């Protein structure tokens, strides 16, 4: 009886232990950032999106977790031909979210590697298709947002059957190939040189025009000044002649003597003048005798 009791006790303990293990394997936890697909013997049974503690059939059900958060995928750089036949090295990335775990599992399996390969081909094709109709200036300007919207919509339409939603597609960097870069730099340098030559030519033309205008203005000012000076000189000479005439009319003898003395001063004032004249010349008469007063002179 003792041996039988021991066997019964051990069996009960083993049963309890197995029950605890089975109950533990029947429970699983779904996190806030997850969504879970339950499969039974490989066949999908249900999808759980509510976080918390849930149950499954031990040994029959398999729990497959998928991330509910926004996921990133960076595409390798690739060369794209634009609508203006220019080549561009495009480095892009895609943000996506798994929205249908069952469709995702049926399309690519339980890992993210499968969907990344699909995204690579779909996004690359959409990039080539959309950028093939755009000019380089559109890609490098504010029109890039519109272009990215077109690419995102096309990729979202094609990836809807995989249970994912494309939130955004962005071009992180767009560079010209090295040979195109050198050609464009040389063309830009030639253009800058042409602009510099044109600016220098326009500056030289403006300088010549300013100098010509200044020279013309100077000539006009000098001509006006000479005309004014000649006019004033004429007026002065006229006033002087009028003064001489008035003085001559008042006392012709005095005026003659005064003019003769002025002539003496101009001729002999420097002390080095030589004149060949007869001693009886009228020019020297005031040196021979003093002038006589006239009856019309003032006392």
Secondary structure, DSSP 8 states (H G I E B T S, - for coil): -HHHHHHHHHHHHHHHHHHHHHHHHTEEEE-TTEEEEEEETTEEEEEE-S-EEEE--TTTEEEEEEE-S-EEEE---EEEE-TTS-EEEEEEEEEEEE--HHHHHHHH-SSSHHHHHHHHHHHHHHHHHHHTTS-HHHHTSTTHHHHHHHHHHHHHHHHGGGTEEEEEEEEEEEE--HHHHHHHHHHHHHHHHHHHHHHHHHHHHHHHHHHHHHHHHHHHHHHHHHHHHHHHHHHHHHHHHHHHHHHHHH-HHHHHHHHHHHHHHHHHTTS-------TT-GGGHHHHS-----TTS--
